[in-house]
Amino acid sequence: MTRVILPELGEGIERATVSFWYFKPGDKVNQNDDLVELTTDKATFNLPSPCSGILTEVIFKEGDTVSIGDVLAIIEEG
């Protein structure tokens, strides 16, 4: 099980908004696939999948605000 965590985003940026999930729970994802689009005050960016496997849980929905270190989703490897 791999937790997808919101990483450090840069100086002074402490949170982001989930804009769009590219996959839904149950979908197979590959390492480095764009997993989720996030927006901050300064930019919009995609967070890639850290591993290959099945996206088993999406913890934050589109429109939710997340903080650095929050777990966004769970991927079951294999």
C-alpha positions, 0 to 999 in steps of 0.5 A, spaced: 500 500 500 502 506 497 500 513 500 499 519 495 502 525 499 501 532 497 509 534 497 512 540 499 510 545 493 515 551 494 516 557 499 510 560 502 505 555 499 502 550 504 496 548 501 492 546 494 486 545 491 484 538 488 482 540 481 481 534 477 482 526 478 484 523 472 483 516 475 477 513 479 478 508 485 478 501 482 482 504 476 489 501 474 495 506 474 502 506 472 508 509 475 508 517 473 501 517 470 498 524 472 494 522 477 491 528 480 491 536 478 492 541 483 491 548 484 495 553 488 495 561 488 500 561 484 500 555 479 496 549 476 500 542 476 499 535 476 501 530 481 504 523 478 503 516 481 508 514 485 508 507 483 504 502 479 498 499 481 490 499 483 487 506 485 483 503 491 481 510 495 481 517 493 481 521 500 479 528 498 474 530 492 475 535 487 474 542 490 477 540 497 483 544 500 489 539 502 495 541 506 502 539 505 503 532 508 496 530 507 494 523 504 490 524 497 489 517 495 491 510 496 494 505 491 495 498 492 501 496 488 502 489 484 
